Amino acid sequence: EMQHPVSGCRLLEVHLIGVDKDLIGAVLSVCLLEKLRGMEPWKNDAFIRDLMAKDLEEARSWFASHQEVLTGVDNFS
């Protein structure tokens, strides 16, 4: 478990699928809907690329079968 060094808040990594916008410094609200997996040790670049590709596929599949959670969601436009 990772924590912010000052606030002590738990940290998580979030990827915004399909968002191509500079969000540095932006304040975002994140609703955790489903955990894809736990932490994985770094083995090599190829391992991480494959893991991220699998995560992306699983996330897209999850949202495809749970369209109701996207109702009213801001799409950063």
Salt bridges, closest charged atoms under 4 A:
GLU1 OE1 - ARG10 NH1 3.88
GLU13 OE2 - HIS15 NE2 2.65
ASP55 OD2 - ARG37 NH2 2.76
GLU58 OE2 - LYS54 NZ 3.79
